[in-house]
């Protein structure tokens, strides 16, 4: 299936989000980049399989990652999935 079962494991409560933002400005951007890099690593290990994005909150991150070359974003009806980015030789 290629589903990312641990993609929702990182749940940040609103109080924790405020605390993190005061201590580490830009932590959301760091988390997004980390998530994208993790998905890219999973795709390299699973090649040529796909990773389904089932968490609706991660869809904007998937768009960002695709725009920045981490992976390719495609759709199967209403469900987005990631594919390894084509490498240029």
Secondary structure, DSSP 8 states (H G I E B T S, - for coil): --B-TTTT-----HHHHHHHHHHSTTHHHHHHHHHHHHHHHHHHHHTT--EE---GGGHHHHHHHHHTTS-EEEEETTEEEEE------
